[in-house]
């Protein structure tokens, strides 16, 4: 009997596994590429340019089979301002204030906050294993923050880590509070409309920044913005949705484990970040906590 299209295959094909690894690579490069872009573009400008590139590709999907009624727009707009105006902007400022390796590991806490907010908003129970995972992961973040004597932490600050944690909280909030709208109107429509409203809220601030901050538009900055807009924001979204249809959810979730590993490895290659003992121990704890937290997450 053929597997229905909407049911993931129990034995994924090599093509699906290759797509899973490619997505982990694409998303794992996000923080290092942001770091590269920030070498020539200021934070708000880089973030606005990223979504200006993504918007023309995403907007057609706002007018899908299920039309989003206007009465829903204020809520979607609020989610967009939260997800982009707070989440993505805070992440960019966090990357400014941290090394690429530290930023990558702290950004890996998004799924952990998703579990916390899902328990509050969706009344999903949190198992003992998940609670242990949360504590383990945040202990790992503490070790990463304490590793101030190695080149991995060079250029990082408490404020930078705080920005990254704020970003993780805002993005996780966006995911969980968008669940009901996603069920009603689809992921792509919600992503398109929320990105549109978030971009509109961000644009005036980005324009203000261009008038008060001196910077030079370089090929490196433009390529970084294009990568973040096209590869991370748009292609990553559609690859993720396709993977959820073709592989078991637990296997698709392995992207969350691979992403920080790739990010740290690339950061070491590009920026020369070296892992101190505390940082390495923190990375292990974050990944272990992530595995425990997601072990029974739907």
Secondary structure as UniProt FT lines:
FT   TURN            5..6
FT   HELIX           14..28
FT   HELIX           30..37
FT   TURN            38..40
FT   HELIX           43..58
FT   HELIX           59..63
FT   HELIX           70..72
FT   HELIX           73..80
FT   HELIX           81..88
FT   HELIX           89..96
FT   HELIX           100..107
FT   TURN            108..109
FT   HELIX           110..121
FT   HELIX           128..146
FT   TURN            151..152
FT   TURN            154..155
FT   HELIX           158..177
FT   HELIX           179..185
FT   HELIX           187..212
FT   HELIX           219..226
FT   HELIX           227..235
FT   HELIX           236..246
FT   HELIX           249..252
FT   TURN            253..254
FT   HELIX           255..271
FT   HELIX           277..293
FT   TURN            294..296
//
